[in-house]
């Protein structure tokens, strides 16, 4: 039997339910990976378009991470026990780190599409089950931004062949 997440009751805006806590924890873990991995193209790619795109991902990721941290009241433990993202697990990250050139570009784009698909699914669950207005607002932002990023990445993927 899975244990229920502990409700910190420190998430801003009432009410706060299990779904809200699970969303904030899962999307926070997802966001951490999405800040780290876009830094790889600067070392592993020669594709100027991909390098520029990854820089924008890092910047937008830092802004979203700030919003996620602000959802908690001061003093709340922000060390989460959420399941790590599947799309960018350690094996995928290692493959990306070791790849170079076009091989890296293709792996990176495919991994980010999967990663953003995972973020959309996490946010969709919040919209279906959540009750915290702040978390629901962030979920809507996640869905809108990730759908655009996935479209941009698919266009880049088509160029890469």
Secondary structure, 3 states (H helix, E strand, C coil): CCCCCCCCCCECCCCCCHHHHHHHHHHHHHHHHHHHHHHCHHHHCCCHHHHHHHHHHHHHHHHHHHHHHHCECCCCCCCCCCCCCCCCCHHHHHHHHHCCHHHHHHHHHHHHHHHHHHHHHHHHHHHHHCCCHHHHHHHHHHHHHHHHHHHHHHHHHHHHC
